[in-house]
Amino acid sequence: MMFRLRSVNSCLRRLLHVGVVSRDQVLEQLQVCAAEDHVFDVVGKNKAKLTVDHVNCAVGMLWQFQKERPEMLRTVDLIKSHPQFLTLRVLAENKIALMDDFMLVDMLYAFLRLNVEPHDSLVQQLVSEAWLRIERFPMAPLSKFAVCLNDQHLQHSTLMGRITSIVDQRLSTIDDPRILTALMISVSSLVSPRLRDALISKADHLLYTTDPSNYNIPRRMVQFLRNNKYIHRPLLERCNEIFLRNITRLDAENLSIILGLYQSLQFNNCDFRLAAKQKLTELIDSSTDPFSFTKLFVALAPMATPEIRERLENTALLLADELNAQQALAVAEALEEIQSRSLSLMNKIASVIQKNLHVYKSVEVARITQALFLLQYQNPELFTTLRNILVKFSQHSVFPYEVTMLTRVLSMLPCPRLEEAVVSRVDAVVEQCNLSELNTISFAVAKWVRNDQSYRHNTHSKYVRLLQTLNRCGHERLQTADRLDLLLEELKYVSGEWFEEMLLDETMTTLQRMINQINWTNVPELAFFLTRINHLCPPLMDRIANVAIEDIDKIHFSATYATLLPFSVLNYDPPQVDELYDVCIKRFTPHIGSFDPHLLVLLGYSLAVADHFPEELIREIFSIDFLGKLDSQLETLPDALNMRTRLRLMELNRAVCLECPEFQVPWFHERYCQQLHRKGSASVSPVQQQIHKLLGEVLGGISCVQMAVVTPYFYTIDFECKLDKHLQPLSYIEPSILQVSDKGKIQWDTSSLENIRDELPPGAQRVAVELLDSKYFCKNSHHLKGEALMRKRHLEILGYRVVQIPHFEWNSMELSTHDAWKEYLKNKLFR
């Protein structure tokens, strides 16, 4: 209704301006129209009389009628094919010069919403005229014009660049959050870090003046953050509060959008996920059309209970034939995310996809292929068709991100030989790729090398040349990098052998070159990167510690987890180690109740590894209320994060029981640990078998050593032996509770998992012999990591003397004979 009034006002504005006071009968007839046919009747009967105001009014009402209907009930195609719609288009194009600024942009917006193609002469003329007037546009039509350009995929155009500049100049004059957020999304791909921060600050300010029932404003703000891949937690949290207040008013589409934005930003909020899950569950019965059900399925299925998930899959099976191409793609990806085993549903969705293959774009075909492949869907004919389509797209693509995605997905599919054209296309764009894309291509090349038999007979093959190009481009990109924030964004998902072997050293050199750019805004991300690559770099970590101590009040309380992570995981103490932990603990303690439950568990475990047990944190985590909330949240998390959080809670529970008995936290993971051991598939390596045999020789018999011993609190140690007060071996009365198969697999005696610990004679000691493989050390040194030290602490509390055998010592040249290994073990055990 407001739009109709605005259209009428726009029509009347010109008439009043020139002093016309007579009644406008055409306008009055348009005003009372109740449907599109009525509008077209008025247009058809008054073609010769139609002014620019009449055309604007008619086009605006046509779009408004469509806007008021659900998407599935809209009749845009019927409107476009109506003869009088062509009349309106011709009249509009002829009267562009007579339109005022507001009318010009309103007309462009309405025609685009009515699916007039961007290459149509009408749209091009409207855009050209708007470009000529852009400097004088008020902010309202400017924001709407920016949305129109975005709809035409012109977000990187020179024209959008000019709008970005105008926004930068006039930002202080914007006081309407709707105008601001429309501009934020439109210019998001062109903003500098400075303008990005200014827009966020302005948005944060206007959010306080926004009607709290208007959830579209904060949704656009979150979308801006997603577009910029930038997490600004204060703004996110304020937006989240508004979403929570409006949860009862949010439909499946909006909930799906918000959850998708959060997932892209890796922003987890327990309260919102639980509320969204509840609301989506309530919407199941009313979501019976393909559009609303698809949104519901995508949002709810990944966090639903098995019963609800089965119900959703059954409904999807009934609606599958009615899905359009995009809906089938969305359902396929959701099925992959939940690892559905419903073959009938997969067949239905695959059938819909197969019928619509001609309408999908290249990236969409790649997404379909990936989803079906990861679902282990068996349909060779469909995969052959998909592969052929991907190859054709690859041969013509010129965008690095697109070529990279197509290349990655093609490498997933089995194929004896790769088309030369695909390799040539990769080679053509590789110099434009960022580090993440180069890393992705390296994975694909490695797979092709393994699968292509001809490679073994041709060392100067196309793959070798491509790998050489990848190496050169990677080094050049690192050597020319000059902004730490951009570099960290490129490195966020980089991993694998190629990166570690070819680029890791150069990456560390580059990061140290940029050490002065480390500040409170990028400390958490840099710290997380160092943890992820398992690389100890004291200069960088000292700088991180100094910045954190100096600017801890600026760092978001939840970011203290990532900030401290490398220090605990990599077991590094900077010069101000005590102050670092003290300031971080003081920073997050007042906000303990605001943490997501799973993140608080991860933080508590990280601190425990570093031998820090803040009492307020520990008491919060092991309170009944918190554990109940954690259980509820875990049901909504992806399986991998769910299992990781449960494991960390157990390990934290064990650490507190052993190291802080004064907290009187009970050990409540006995059954969990028993189930974990029964499900486990532990195996004995050849080196462990070798050490086991040698220990038997050193100790005077295999009965004096036990393998894979489960201790109280469920540590599994490689070997255990007992020495009396004179360091003489003691034999075991009870046999080992495990058996080792011919293939080295451990077979547990399910009747008892925890060893019955016999009493030791006075002065005797129990010795744990641990083989420390590479996972216990930083990758670039022999520096022992935090978890290995915590494990040693705990075993000592349990009464063990711990003997650690680093893998690099056992496999060294000095220990290359049977006698040398025995002597080494004797020194470790008896001296």
Residue pairs with C-beta under 8 A, 6 or more apart in sequence:
3 60
3 64
3 67
4 31
4 60
4 61
4 64
6 60
7 56
7 57
7 60
7 61
7 64
7 106
8 27
8 31
8 57
10 53
10 56
10 57
10 60
10 102
10 103
10 106
11 24
11 27
11 30
11 53
11 54
11 56
11 57
12 27
12 53
13 100
14 52
14 53
14 100
15 24
15 53
26 42
26 46
26 49
26 50
26 51
26 54
27 53
27 54
27 57
29 42
29 46
30 39
30 42
30 54
30 57
30 58
30 61
31 57
32 38
33 39
33 42
33 61
35 65
36 62
36 65
36 75
36 78
36 79
36 82
39 58
39 61
39 62
39 65
40 82
40 84
40 85
42 58
43 50
43 58
43 84
43 87
43 88
44 83
44 84
44 87
46 54
47 87
50 58
50 91
51 95
52 95
52 98
52 99
52 103
53 103
55 88
55 91
55 92
55 95
55 107
56 99
56 103
56 106
56 107
58 88
59 88
59 92
59 107
59 110
59 111
59 114
60 106
60 110
62 79
62 85
62 88
62 110
62 114
63 109
63 110
63 113
63 114
66 74
66 75
66 76
66 79
66 113
66 114
67 113
70 289
70 291
71 291
72 289
72 290
72 291
76 114
76 115
77 115
79 85
79 114
80 114
80 115
80 116
85 114
89 111
89 116
89 120
89 122
92 107
92 111
92 122
92 126
93 121
93 122
93 125
96 104
96 125
96 126
96 129
97 129
99 107
99 129
101 133
101 136
101 137
101 138
101 141
102 138
102 140
102 141
104 126
104 129
104 130
104 133
104 141
105 130
105 137
105 141
105 144
105 145
105 148
106 141
106 144
107 126
108 123
108 126
108 127
108 130
108 145
108 148
109 144
109 147
109 148
111 122
111 123
111 126
112 118
112 123
112 148
112 151
112 152
116 122
116 123
117 123
118 124
118 151
118 152
118 153
123 152
127 148
127 149
127 152
127 159
130 137
130 145
131 159
134 142
134 145
134 159
134 162
134 163
134 166
135 166
137 145
137 166
139 170
139 173
139 174
139 176
139 179
139 183
140 176
140 179
142 163
142 166
142 167
142 183
143 178
143 179
143 180
143 182
143 183
143 186
144 182
145 163
146 160
146 163
146 182
146 183
146 186
146 187
147 182
147 185
147 186
149 155
149 157
149 159
149 160
149 163
149 186
150 160
150 185
150 186
154 160
155 186
155 187
155 188
155 189
155 190
156 189
156 190
160 186
160 187
160 190
161 190
163 183
163 186
163 187
164 187
164 190
164 191
164 195
167 183
167 187
167 195
167 199
168 195
168 198
171 198
171 199
171 202
174 180
174 183
174 202
175 206
176 206
177 203
177 206
177 207
177 209
177 210
177 217
178 217
180 199
180 202
180 203
180 206
181 203
181 217
181 220
181 221
181 224
182 220
184 199
184 203
184 220
184 221
184 224
185 220
185 223
185 224
185 227
188 224
188 227
188 228
189 227
191 199
191 228
193 485
196 228
196 230
199 224
200 224
200 225
200 232
200 235
203 221
203 224
203 235
204 234
204 235
204 238
207 217
207 218
207 221
207 235
207 238
207 239
207 242
210 217
210 218
210 242
212 242
212 245
212 246
213 245
213 246
213 249
215 242
215 243
215 246
215 249
215 250
215 254
217 242
218 238
218 239
218 242
218 243
219 239
219 243
219 254
219 257
219 258
219 261
221 235
221 239
222 236
222 239
222 258
222 261
222 262
222 265
223 261
225 231
225 232
225 235
225 236
225 261
225 265
226 261
226 264
226 265
229 265
229 489
231 265
231 266
231 267
233 267
233 556
233 558
233 559
234 556
236 265
236 267
237 269
240 269
240 271
240 272
243 250
243 258
243 272
244 271
244 272
244 275
247 272
247 275
247 276
247 279
248 279
250 258
250 276
250 279
251 283
251 292
251 295
252 280
252 283
252 287
252 292
252 293
252 295
252 296
252 299
253 291
253 292
253 295
255 276
255 279
255 280
255 295
255 299
256 295
256 296
256 298
256 299
258 272
258 276
259 273
259 276
259 299
260 298
260 299
262 268
262 269
262 272
268 596
268 598
268 599
268 637
269 596
270 596
270 597
270 598
270 629
270 632
270 633
270 636
273 303
273 633
273 636
274 632
274 633
274 636
276 299
277 300
277 303
277 304
277 636
280 296
280 299
280 300
281 300
281 304
281 308
283 292
283 296
284 296
284 300
284 308
284 311
284 312
284 315
286 292
287 293
287 295
287 296
290 319
290 322
290 323
290 324
290 327
291 327
293 315
293 316
293 319
294 323
294 327
294 330
294 331
296 312
297 312
297 315
297 316
297 330
297 331
297 334
298 330
298 331
298 333
298 334
300 308
300 312
301 309
301 312
301 313
301 334
301 335
301 337
301 338
302 334
302 337
302 338
302 638
303 635
303 636
303 637
304 312
305 635
309 338
313 340
313 342
313 345
316 331
316 345
316 349
317 342
317 344
317 345
317 348
320 328
320 331
320 345
320 348
320 349
320 351
320 352
321 348
321 352
323 331
323 349
323 352
324 356
325 352
325 353
325 356
325 359
325 360
328 349
328 352
328 353
328 356
329 353
329 360
329 364
329 367
329 368
329 371
331 349
332 349
332 350
332 353
332 368
332 371
332 372
332 375
333 367
333 371
335 342
335 345
335 346
335 349
335 371
335 375
336 370
336 371
336 372
336 374
336 375
337 638
339 375
340 346
340 375
346 372
346 375
346 377
350 372
350 377
350 379
350 382
353 368
354 382
354 385
357 365
357 385
357 386
357 389
360 368
362 390
362 393
362 397
362 402
362 406
363 402
363 405
365 386
365 389
365 390
365 393
366 390
366 405
366 406
366 408
366 409
368 386
369 383
369 386
369 387
369 390
369 409
369 412
369 413
370 409
370 412
372 379
372 382
372 383
372 386
373 383
373 409
373 412
373 413
383 413
386 413
387 410
387 413
387 415
390 406
390 409
390 410
391 410
391 419
391 421
391 422
393 402
393 406
394 403
394 406
394 407
394 410
394 421
394 422
394 425
395 419
395 421
395 422
395 425
397 403
397 406
397 425
397 429
398 429
399 429
400 429
400 430
400 432
400 433
400 434
400 437
401 437
403 425
403 426
403 429
404 433
404 437
404 440
404 441
405 440
407 422
407 426
407 440
407 441
407 444
408 440
408 441
408 443
408 444
410 418
410 422
410 444
411 443
411 444
411 445
411 447
411 448
412 447
414 451
415 451
416 451
416 452
416 453
417 452
417 454
418 448
418 452
420 462
423 462
423 463
423 466
426 441
426 466
427 465
427 466
427 469
430 438
430 441
430 466
430 469
430 470
430 473
431 469
431 473
433 441
433 473
434 477
434 490
435 474
435 477
435 478
435 487
435 490
435 491
435 494
435 503
436 490
436 491
436 492
436 493
436 494
438 470
438 473
438 474
438 477
439 493
439 494
439 495
439 496
439 498
439 499
441 466
441 470
442 467
442 470
442 496
442 498
442 499
443 496
443 498
445 463
445 466
445 467
445 470
446 497
446 498
448 455
448 463
449 455
449 463
452 461
452 463
454 461
455 461
455 463
470 498
470 502
471 502
471 503
474 502
474 503
474 506
475 502
475 503
475 506
477 490
478 487
478 503
478 506
478 507
478 509
478 510
479 506
479 510
481 487
481 510
481 514
482 514
483 514
483 517
484 511
484 514
484 517
484 518
484 522
484 526
485 517
485 521
485 522
487 510
487 511
487 514
488 522
488 525
488 526
488 529
491 507
491 529
492 525
492 529
494 503
495 532
495 533
499 507
500 533
500 779
504 533
504 535
508 535
508 537
508 540
511 526
511 537
511 540
512 537
512 539
512 540
515 539
515 540
515 543
518 526
518 540
518 543
518 544
518 547
519 547
519 551
520 547
520 548
520 551
520 554
520 555
523 544
523 547
523 548
523 555
523 559
523 563
524 555
524 559
524 562
524 563
525 562
526 540
526 544
527 541
527 544
527 562
527 563
527 564
527 565
527 566
528 562
528 565
528 566
530 536
530 537
530 540
530 541
530 566
530 570
531 562
531 565
531 566
531 569
531 570
533 779
534 570
534 778
534 779
534 785
535 778
535 779
535 780
536 570
536 572
536 778
536 780
536 781
536 783
537 780
538 572
538 574
541 566
541 567
541 570
541 572
541 574
542 574
542 575
544 563
544 566
545 567
545 574
545 575
545 576
545 577
545 580
546 574
546 576
548 555
548 563
548 580
548 583
548 584
549 576
549 579
549 580
549 583
552 560
552 583
552 584
552 586
552 587
553 587
555 563
555 587
557 587
557 588
557 590
557 591
557 594
557 595
558 588
558 591
558 594
558 595
558 596
558 599
560 584
560 587
560 588
560 603
561 599
561 602
561 603
561 606
563 584
564 580
564 581
564 584
564 603
564 606
564 607
564 610
565 606
566 572
567 573
567 574
567 577
567 580
567 610
568 606
568 607
568 609
568 610
568 786
569 606
569 609
569 785
569 786
569 787
570 778
570 783
570 785
570 786
571 783
571 784
571 785
571 786
571 788
571 789
572 783
574 580
581 607
581 610
581 612
585 607
585 612
585 614
585 617
588 595
588 603
588 617
589 614
589 616
589 617
592 600
592 616
592 617
592 620
593 620
595 603
596 633
597 626
597 629
597 630
597 633
598 630
598 633
598 634
598 637
598 641
598 645
600 617
600 620
600 621
600 626
601 621
601 630
601 645
601 648
601 649
601 652
602 645
602 648
603 617
604 617
604 618
604 621
604 652
605 648
605 649
605 651
605 652
605 655
607 613
607 614
607 617
608 651
608 652
608 655
608 656
608 659
608 790
609 786
609 787
609 789
609 790
610 786
611 659
611 790
611 793
613 655
613 656
613 659
613 660
613 663
615 663
618 656
618 660
618 663
618 665
619 663
620 626
621 627
621 649
621 652
622 653
622 656
622 663
622 665
630 645
630 649
634 642
634 645
634 646
637 645
646 672
647 676
649 669
650 669
650 672
650 673
653 665
653 667
653 668
653 669
654 667
654 669
654 713
654 714
654 794
655 790
655 794
656 663
656 665
657 665
657 666
657 667
657 713
658 713
658 793
658 794
658 797
658 798
659 793
659 794
659 797
667 713
669 714
673 713
673 714
673 753
674 714
674 753
676 714
677 710
677 714
677 716
677 748
677 753
678 748
678 750
678 753
681 745
682 708
682 716
682 745
682 746
683 743
683 744
683 745
683 746
684 692
684 707
684 708
684 740
684 744
684 745
684 746
685 744
686 744
687 771
687 807
687 810
687 811
688 707
688 718
688 771
689 740
689 744
690 821
691 718
691 719
691 769
691 771
691 805
691 810
691 825
692 702
692 705
692 707
692 719
693 702
694 818
694 821
694 822
694 825
695 704
695 705
695 719
695 721
695 769
695 825
696 702
696 704
696 705
697 822
698 822
698 825
698 826
698 829
699 705
699 721
699 729
699 829
700 729
701 729
701 731
703 731
703 732
704 721
704 722
704 729
704 730
704 731
704 732
705 719
705 720
705 721
706 719
706 720
706 721
706 732
706 736
706 755
707 718
707 719
707 736
707 738
707 740
708 716
708 717
708 718
708 736
708 738
708 746
709 716
709 717
709 719
709 720
709 736
709 755
709 768
710 716
710 737
710 753
710 754
710 755
711 717
711 754
711 755
711 768
711 795
711 798
711 800
712 754
712 757
712 798
713 794
713 798
714 753
714 754
715 791
715 794
715 795
715 798
717 768
717 769
717 770
717 795
717 800
718 768
718 769
718 770
718 771
719 768
719 769
719 770
720 766
720 767
720 768
720 769
720 800
721 729
721 730
721 766
721 767
721 769
721 829
722 729
722 730
722 732
722 760
722 764
722 765
722 766
722 767
723 729
723 730
723 764
723 765
723 767
723 829
723 830
724 730
724 761
724 763
724 764
725 761
725 762
725 763
725 764
727 829
727 830
730 760
730 761
730 764
732 758
733 758
734 755
734 756
734 758
737 748
737 749
737 752
737 753
737 755
738 746
738 747
738 748
738 749
739 746
739 747
739 749
740 746
740 747
741 747
760 766
765 801
766 799
766 800
766 801
767 800
767 801
767 802
767 803
767 829
768 795
768 800
768 801
768 802
768 803
769 803
769 805
769 828
769 829
770 791
770 802
770 803
770 804
770 805
771 805
771 807
771 810
772 784
772 788
772 804
772 805
772 806
772 807
773 807
774 807
776 784
776 785
776 787
776 788
776 806
777 783
777 784
777 785
777 788
777 806
777 808
778 785
782 806
782 808
788 804
792 802
792 804
795 802
796 802
803 828
803 829
805 828
809 815
809 824
810 821
810 824
814 820
815 821
815 824
